[in-house]
Amino acid sequence: MPASSSPVELAKPAARPPLIRMRGVKKIYRTRGQEVLAVQDVTLDVDEGELVTLVGPSGCGKSTVLKILAGLHPHDEGEVQIGGPDHPFQGGRDVGMVFQQPLLLKWRCILDNVMLPAEILGLPRKAARERARDLLAMVGLPGVEGRYPYELSGGMQQRAAIARAFVHDPKVVLMDEPFGALDALTRERMNLELLRIWADSRKTILFVTHGIQEAVFLATRVAVLTSGPARMADTFTVDLPMPRDLDLHNDPKFGAYTHRIYRLLGLSTDGSTNTRRD
């Protein structure tokens, strides 16, 4: 009679480390002999393929956090790591950036504007041009390659800026309130466009905004920063279905997430400040 065998437990695969890792990050701006504390003790992980929104009041330090990750500003304390043994990463090569304004060069046509990062990095020109054309089509701008920035609306220019951020195939795209200057209707359309682009590309995106509903609508996960100096108040997963449409604003779960952010920021749902008695 064969010996009985006990069940064998299979070891669970080790969790992959995050692509972006920030621990206790602090940033002080020094000017004219004065020190301004902009960021205090920010800790955040972002996994590969996530779309994380970073939300907080205007001027709280959100953009500073993004610029630290982009390598544009040094940090004074803490740890910042992008990539690692499981995520090979090259600083300038693997980061794309979208700013609050499109910042297109007015003397270059749209195709040449989109091509700019590829040119700076010395990527093969023919392949880069083909990718730039494909990206312009992906962001809804087919046929504008030869036009100049002044011939495009603000929303169209920002679409071109998004294509430019993707042209060199970065692993991380950092977006600093890219729709803040747009009218409300165009902003909603751009939110839908960004979700479609993210679904197609599955890039890791960190998106800064002070719009609470925008933060929830876009995110797989939200990170909430307090008033400056920026401190991390909370991070949470947004468990809402993809793909998303504007009807999602009527979902009770969507409302619950936005109310959670309001409470974290000490605001009532009408935007006024609550008096908190903890």
Summary of the structure (lengths in Angstrom):
residues: 278
radius of gyration: 21.0
end to end distance: 68.6
largest distance: 87.2
contacts: 808
relative contact order: 0.16
helix: 34%
strand: 24%
